[in-house]
Amino acid sequence: MKILNLFLIAASIVFITVQTCSQTVNFTIVINSSPTPISPYIYGANPEFTTLENLGARRLGGNRLTGYNWENNASHAGTDWYNDNDNYMTYGLPNPDVSGATLTAFHNAALSVGAYSTITLQMAGYVARDKSGKSVTAAETAPSYRWDRVQFVKGTAFSLSPILTDSVVYMDECVNFLVNTFGAANTSRGVKGYILDNEPALWPSTHPRIHPAATTCTEVLQKGISLSLAVKNVDSSAEIFGPALYGFSAYKDFQGASDWNTVSNGKGYSWFIDYYLDEMKKAEKTYGKRLLNVLDLHWYPEAIGDNRITASGANTATDKAARVQAPRTLWDSKYGYSSSDPVVGEKSWISQWNPSYLPLLPRLQASINKYYPGTKLSFTEYTYGGEDDITGALAQSDVLGIFGKYGVYLATFWPSRDNTSYVQAAYRMYRNYDGAKSTFGDASTPTSTSDSVSTSIYSSVKTGAKEIHLIVINKNFISSRNANFTVQYTNSVVSGNVWVLDSSSSLVKNAGSITSIHNNSFSYTLPAGSVCHFVLQTSANVGVAQTNLNTPSIFRLEAFPNPFNVSCTIEYSLPNNFGDYRIEIIDVIGRLIKTYRQLNKNGYIMWSGMNENNQVVASGVYCVVVKGENQRPLSKRIVLMK
């Protein structure tokens, strides 16, 4: 039976390949006057990589940081390595015993490549006191002589040479040390962001010698508020990232926390993320300052081919097919659950048992818009596996494009394999495609593809340049694909060049110029299993002034898919953050169906076909209208089909 199933899956993949390669894919690119800014910080990583990847952000994080002692640079491995206390985080440093040596070395490295720097602070309660290299036994569980206690606020004068024998480590003193060394976050050399520890829902399993008891919702919230206050009182311009949730089970009910039912009872929260955002918003009102700038999550897809796609041995044809389709759960409402065909839907426990939370990015943005508008979104750990394979590059390129299109603020890749050559190549496609550190554009423009299953396309413009940039992905591993491109733009596309990454090697290759462009249209053959970066030269600047990127002069409104039968994503841009801006859903006879307020300057909402009373509305034509003070309303027709 297993052999027969594998045969059927293989036959299905071959059939899809034959069907798609015999068809031409059509791409449309729209260049308008209000492109959506792309954060440069989505091009980040936890490993250093090389300077060739031209990273936009770096993070000092992971399990090691929960037990890191900034005063003497000792750290704790937890269950990753026999619960050792050791000097792992000072390997190769010239001054391993100087306070903050690990932090200063990390931040100096980030500064050397011009990257946004995020540093994890300790919140679980204790940090390693010794660097002996010996395991901490169960009998030595904190509090014991193997640990220093973490205290968020010192309460007395700070010292740049902290006392190492008082058994206490102060977090605000650590931030003061970094501000004294580099400057505040709003200066050119300051540390920009601080993360509220790492994966707190897993502390009992990853750090049983530090925090053996199950973490509660109340604990992680109250500690987060207290630690954030301690940071902001030293550096008010620093951005706070939290709560660094490890994955979906933490998103939903904080790993089955004992107090979840209590804190959520009668509140209407659909998952822990709603509770955390709502309480952080209340904390801002209480303390008069924003204590959460960025909702920080980790995302390790649960998609399965023959194996989970992030597993080291996930190398079968079915694994690879599942890997390149998996990014669709970030945005595609049509991509549901399938037990056998990764083209039809994702095989995962999340898509099977929790489909209402997918696609993920619109769902997260809906929670932000409802409970704490203005909060940014980050993924400080993620991978789609296959880092040493072209499918890893295809998935990574797709994810970077999705993050840019959907307004993610910061993202830092975390590897699952030692060899990350193809993922590094995906970064170079966006950040250094020509070897001269030329980059994808800084503002996203709308695109469409006639085949969103086998291809992806992302478009951008570069501020003040005569360039349109396209990243185009052919997910078919076997066959090339003929593609027609149409650029809807008032000015002319006069020439273009192409860079290609494919399975032949992890080197990005210059494929030469586009041979024929007529009326802003051209054709190109996409190599099998490839990422192509097109740079189109135009007759006039296509970027808008930098001051306008975050403050578009007019409304922008897009809706997709359209027609839709499950949910419709509505993208928008507003002139500014001020005024009574709102989005209204209206039926064909003018009745108000639903209103969205407290909008971000740039963002999106997801309408699932329900009115203000959470009642399902009928199929038909509806109008989305953006309204605001002293602004002419902008509308778009959408069609709900059930």
N, C-alpha and C positions, 0 to 999 in steps of 0.2 A: 504493500500500500504506500509506503514512504517513497519508494522508487517511482511509482505512478504519479504521486503528487509532485515530486520534483520535475518529472517529465512535463506535467501540465503547466507548471510555473514557467519552465524554460520555453515551452511552446507559446505561452502567452506573451513572454518578453519578445520572442522572435516575431510573433504576429504584430505586436505593437510597433516593433522596429520597421517591419516591411510597410505597415500602413503609413507611419509618419515620414519615412524617408522618401516615399513616393509623392508626398505633398510638399508644396511650398508654404513656408510660414511667412506671415505678413506682420511687420512691426510698424507701429505708428508712434511718432514722437511729437509732442506738442510743446513748443517753446512759447511761453506766455510772459506777461510782464511781472508776475509775482511768484517766482519759484520759491520752493520751501527750503530753508536752510538745512544743510547737512552738518551735523556736529563732527568735527575732526577727531573727537575722542572715541568714536566707535571703532577706530582702527587701532585698538590697543591689545596688549598681551601681558600675561603674567611672566612667561619666560623672556629672557632678554632678546632672543633672536639675534639678528645682526643689524648693523646700521642700514643695510640695503632695504629693509622692510619699512623704514621711515615711519615708525610707530607714532601715533598721535597721543597715546596714553599708556601708562604702566601702572601696575598694581603690586604692592607688597602685601600679600595675603596668603590664605591657605591655613591648613590645620596647625602648622608650626607657629602661627602668629598668636593663637589663643593663649599659649603659655610662654610667649616671648617676654623677657625682662629687659627693658630698654636701659636700665641702669648698668647692667654688667654683660648684656648680650647673650645670656643663657637662654635656651629655649627647650621646649618639651615636645617630644615626637608623638605623644599619645599612642593610640593603638596602631598608628602607621608603622611604628618601629619600637615594639616592646616597652612602651611607656618610658623611654629614656629621657633623662635630662642631660644635655650635652652642649657642645660649642658649634653645632651644625651651621648656624647662621652667621658664623664669623669665618668660615673657611675661606682662605685666600685674602683676608683683610690684613693690612699692615699693622693695624692698631686694635686688635680684637678685644682688649680690656678697657678701652676708652668708652665712657657712657655714650650711648646713641650711635656707636660706630656702624652698626648694621643699617640704621635709618639714614645716616648721612651718606653712606656709600650708595645706597639705593637711590636716594634723591639726586645726588650728584650725577649718577648715570642717566637718570631721566632728564635732567637739565641738559646734559651733553647732547641729547638728540632732540631737544625741544618738546618733550612729551609732558602731558598732564600727569601729575603724580598723585596717587592715592595710597595712603598708608593705613593699615589696620591697627586699631587700638584695642586694648584688652578689657574685657567686660565680664568674663566668667567668674572672676573672684580671686584667682591665684596665678602666679607665674613662677617659672623655675628659678630657684635660688642658686643651684650649683650647675657646673658644666662637667660633671664627673664622667659622663658617658655610661652611667649605671642606670638600670631600670628602677623606677619607683614602684615599690611593692604595694600591695593592697593595704598593708599596715601603715604605710607612709602616705596614704591619701591625705590631701589637704583638709584641715591645717596640720602641718608637721614641719620638721626642720628642713625638709626638701623644698619648701615653698616660701615665697614672699607674698604678702597679701596686697591685693590691688585696691587702691582708694582713689576715687575720681577727683576729689578736691583736697589739696594739701592744707589750705586754711592758714598757712604762714608764708613767709617770704620764700620765693623760689631760689633754687641754687642750680648753677650750671654744672656743678660737681656734686651730684646727690650722694647722700650718706648710704653706704652699701650694707651697713650692719643694723639698720633699724627695722628690718623685716617688713617694710612697707614700700610699695612703688606707687608713685602718684602720677595720674594721667594728665592732669593739667600742667604739671611740671614738665612732663615729656613734650607737650605742645609748646610750652614756653621755650624749651630748649631748641626746638625746631624753628620757632619764630625768631629767636635770638641769633640762630646760625644762618638762616636763609631769608628772613623777612616774613611778613604776613602773607596770607593767601592772595591778597589783591596786589601784591608786588610781582615783579617779573621773575623772581627766584623762589618765591614762597611755595610751600606745600599746599596744593589746591584743595585736596579732599581727604577726609578721615572716615574710615569705615568702622561701624559699631560691631567689632569682633567678627567672627566667622562661624556661620552655620550653627547658630545656637540651639536649634532643635535637636542637633546630633551630639551635643556635648556629653551626655551620659555614655554614648557608644564610642566617640572618638577621643574623649578625654575623661575617662572614668576616675582618674586620680585627682583631677581638678574639680569636676562637677559630676559626682556619681548619681545625684538625684535627677529625675526627669525635669526638664525645663518647663516652666509654665508661661502662658501668654502674658500674665500680669508681670512676671519677673522680667521677661525680655523687654517689655514696654517700659517699665519703671526704670530699669537700668539704662535703657537707651535714652530716655529723657534726661536722666541725671548725668550721663557721660556727655551727651550733646551739650548740655548747659555748661559743663566744665570746659569743653573745647571752645564754645562760643564766647565765654567770658574772658578767654585769653586771646582768641583770634576770631572776631565777629564775622570776618569775611570768608572764613573757611566753609566749604560745603560738607554736609554730613550725609553719609550714605548708610542706609539701614533698611531692613534688619539682616541682610546677607543670608537669605533663606536658601537652603541647599537644593530644594526641588519641590515638585508639585505637592507632595504630602505635607510639607511645611507651609506651602501657600494656602492649602485648603483648611486645615484645622490644627496647624502647628504640631504636626506629627501626633495627632490624637491627644493633645495636651489635656491634662486632667481638669483644667478650668475653662476649656473652650465653651462648653455648653453654658456655663455660668456667665462668661463675659459677653456671649453673643445672644443670650436669651432676650427676645423681644426687640432686638435692635435691627433686624432685617438684613444683617450681614450675610453674604453668600459664601464668604471664605475669610480666613484669618487676615488676608491683605486688607480687606475693608475695615476690620477692627483696628488694625495698626495705623492705617491712614487717618481714620476718624479720630483716634485718640491723640495722634501727633498734631492734628489740626487743633484740637482742644488745648493741647499743651502750648501751642503758639499763642492762643488767646490768654492763657494763664500767665505765661512768662514774658509776653510782649516781644517775642522773637521766633522766627522759624527755626525749629529744631530738627527738621528733616527736609533736606533739599532734594535728595535723590532716593527713590525707592529702589533698593538694590537686591537683585535676585541672582541665583545661579540656575543654569538650565542645561541639563544633560538629557537629551531626548531618550525616550523609552522605546523608540521605534525598533521593530524586529524584522529582520529578513529571515535568514536561518538562525542568526544570532542577533543579540542587541547590537545596533550599529556602532556604538562607542566601544565595544569589546575589542581587545587586542587581536582576536582571531576572526573578526568580522570581515572576511575577504571573499565570500562566495558571490556569485553573480546576483543572487537574491539580496544579499546584504548590501551590495553596491547599489542595486536598484532602489532599495528602501532608503539608503542614505541620501541619494540625490533628490528624492521626493520629500524627505522629512522636513525641510524648511517650510513647506507649505502649511504646516500646522501653526506657524507663526501668524499667517494672514488669511489663508484661503478657507472661507466658510463652506466651500463645496467639498473639501477634502476631509472625509469622515473616517470611519473605521472599516477595515477589511482584514479578514483573517488570512488572506492568501495573496492578494494582488496589490503591491505597493503603489501602483499607478492609480488604482481606484480609491484606496484609502490606507491610512496608517494602521499597522498591526501593533497596538500598544495597549497597556491597561488604562492609560489615560484616555485615549480616544474611544475605547470600548465602554468604560464605566463612568467617565466624566466628560462627555462630549459638550456639555453646556459651557465649559470653560475654554473651549477652543472655537475659533483660532485665538491664540494666546495674546497677541499684541493688542487687538481691539478690546479684548476682555479686560486687560490690565488698564488700558487707557480709560475705559468706562468707569472702573473703580476709582482711578485718580480724579477724573472729572467730577464724580459724585461726592467723594469723601474728602479730597484734599487737592483742589485745583492748583495748578502751578508746580506740582511736584514732578521732577524729572524722573526718567527711568534708566536703569543701568542693568547690565548683565556682566558681573565681574568674574564669573567663571562660566564657560560653556565650551563644548566641542561637539562636532558631529562625527568624530572618528575618521578613520582612513587618512590620517595626516601624511602618510607616505605613499598615497595613491591618488590618481587623478580625480577619483570620486570625492575624496576629501577636499580637493581644491574646488570642485564644482559646488559642493555644499557650502563651503566657506565663502566663496564668492557670492553665492545666492544670499547667504545670511547677511553679509556686509551690505549688499544692495538693499535688502529688506530693512535693516536697521536704519539706513540712511533715509529711505522713503517714508518710514513710519515714525521718524522723529525720536529714536532712541538717543539718549544723551551720551552714554559712555558704555563701552564693552571691552572686556579683556579676555582673550582666548586662554584656555587652560588645556595643555596637551594630555592626551591619553597614551601616547607612544613617544619613544625617544626620538625617532626620525620624524620631523615635522616639515620636511622639505616642500611638499606640495601645498601645505597650508601657508607656509612662508611665501611661496610663489603667488598664492591668491592675494596676499597683502601687497606684493609688489605690483600686481595687476592694477590695483587701486592707487598705490602710493609711490611707485617707482618703476612704471612700466618701461620707460626708455633708458634706465640706468642713470638718469640725470635728476632723479627725484621729482619728476613731473607727476602730477596727481590727477585723479578724478576730480570733477568739479565740486564746488562748495554749496550748490543749491540744486535740489531735485526738481525735475519737471515731469509731467505726466507721460506715461507710455502705455501701450497696449500690445498684446501679442495674440495672434489667432490660435496659438497652441500654448496655453499656460501649463500644460502637463510636461511637455518635452523641452520647453524653452523658457527662459526668463530674460527680461531686459530691464535695465535701469539707465536712466538718462539724467544728465546734470549739465549745468553751465558753470563757467568759472568767472568770478567777478572781474569785470574790466577787461575781459579777453574775448577774442573772436573765435571762441571754441565751444563746440557741443561735444560732450563725452558720453559714450554709450558702453555699458558692460552687457554683453550678450552671451548667454550660456546655452549650449547644446547638450542636453542630458542624455542623448542617444550615444551609447558607447561604441556602436558598430558602424553607423552610417553618417556621412556628412549630410548637411541639410541646406537646401537652397532657400535663401531668405530675401524678401523684398522689404526695403526700408522707405518710409515716407516721413519726411520732416515737415510738420505744419508750422511754418514760420514766415513772417512778413519779409525777411531778408533772405538772401541766397546762400545756400551751401555751395562753396566753390571747389573744395577739395577735401580729401580725407586720407588718413593713414590707419593701419591696423596692426595691433600687437596680439599675439596668440599664445595661449598656454594649452598644451594638450598632453596626451599620455606618452609621447615620445621622450619627454624629459621634464624636469621641473624648472627648466629655463624658460623665461619669457622671450619670445622671438618676434622680431620685427617682420611682419608679413608683407610690408610694402604699402603702396598707395591704392586707393580705390580708383578703378580705371574709368568709370563713366558715371557721371551724375547729371541727371536731367530733371529740371523743375523740382529740385529738392528731393528727388527719389533716386535710389540706386539699388543694385542687387549684389549679393555676396554669398559665397558658399561657406557655411560654417563647418569646420572640420568636426569629425566625430569626437564626442567626449571632450569638449573644448570650452574655454573661456576666451572671448575676443574683446579687446578694448579698442573701440573706434574713436578717433579724434577727428572731428569734422571742423574744418575751417570755414568761417562765414564772412560775408561782406561787411558786417558791422558787429560791434560788441553785443553779446547776448546776455552778459551778466548785468545785474542791477548794482547800483552803488552800495557799498558795504553797509552804510547806515540804513539802507532800506531793506536789507535781508531780514532783519528782525522786526521791521515795522513796515509791512507792505502798504502802499498807498491806497490800494483798493482791496475789496473782498476777493477771495478765491474760494470756489466751491466745486468739489468733484464728488462723484458717487459711484461706487462699484461693489459687487457686480450689479449690472442694471440691464435687464430685469433680474430680480432675485426671488428666492423662495424661502430662505432661512433668515438671513440678515444682510443688511446693506451697510457698508462702511462709507461714512460721509467725511471727507477731508475738507478742511477749511483753513483759511488765513484771515486774520483780522488786522485792521490798521494799527491797533495798539491794545494794551491790556486794560484800558480804562473805558468806562461807559457801560451802558446797559445793553451789551451785545447778547444776542440769543439766536438759536436755531429752532425754527418751528417746522413741524410736519403737518401739512394741511391736506384734506381730501379734495376731491374734484368739485364739491359744492361749497368749498370755503370753510368747512368746519375745522377747528383746531384739534389735532389729534394728540400731539405731544410737543413739549417745549424743553429745550436744553439751555441752561444758563451756566454761569461761572465758567466760561470758556477760556482756554488758553489762547495765546496769541496765534499759535500755529498748532494744529492738532487734528484729531478725528474722533468721531463718535460712532457707535455701532447701533443701528436701529433694527430691532428684531421683530418689527411688525406688531407692536403693542402700543396701546394708548396710555394715558396718564394713570389709569386704574389697573394697569397690567393686564388688560383684556386684549385678546388677539383680534386684530382688525381684519376686514375682508380683503380678498384679492382685489386689485384694481390699481388705478393711477393715483399717485400722491405727489405733492409738491414739497420740496425742501427749500426753505427760505431763510436766508441769513439777514438779520436786521440789526441796526445799531444807530446810535445817536448821530444825526447829521450825515448819515450815509444812505445812499440809495440802495434799497434791498436788492439782493441777488438771489435768484431762484433756479432750481433744477428739477426737472420731472423725473420721477422714479416709478418703476412698475413692480408691484408685488404680485407674484404668481405662485399659487399653491397647487 
